[in-house]
Amino acid sequence: MKNEYLTKNPNQTKKIGEVLAKKILKTHLRKGAFIIGLEGDLGGGKTTFLQGFARGLGIKEKILSPTFVIMKKFKIRVDSCSNSRRFVYFYHIDCYRIQKPKEILDLGFREIISSPKNIVAVEWSDRIRKILPRGILILKFEFIDKNKRRVKCTG
């Protein structure tokens, strides 16, 4: 994966998400969940990216930002090519309304990120940075104009 992408419309942002999801499905299991932190301003493209990401995981349900419910869990429907299914669940977590990291811990966050069968995407991950494990993939979304977004990858 490149370190930086410039997208000119929402469909390109979704496509980057879809491609990343398919790459992650081919990765080997780790000790814990595969975690992606998404950071950036409102309207920066985080949820749009995750719509494509979920499509890449074979998820048919509509992906909306779970700002008020904070967390949504989806069953991954894509079978890994030659091996048995590696990942089982996709968790979409939105920390926009989180004031303190403890609030997310009360929702079973430690258990979710400890399972290697989970892929976890955390919008507004900078709000819970203190409790996130090291070495996660961080995607920073930058709003350029009505349609253009810059996505920077670190980790």
Secondary structure, 3 states (H helix, E strand, C coil): CCCEEEECCHHHHHHHHHHHHHHHHCCCCCCCCEEEEEEECCCCCHHHHHHHHHHHCCCCCCCCCCCCCCEEEEECCCCCCCCCCCCCEEEEEECCCCCCHHHHHCCCHHHHHHCCCEEEEEECHHHHHHHCCCCCEEEEEEECCCCCEEEEEEC
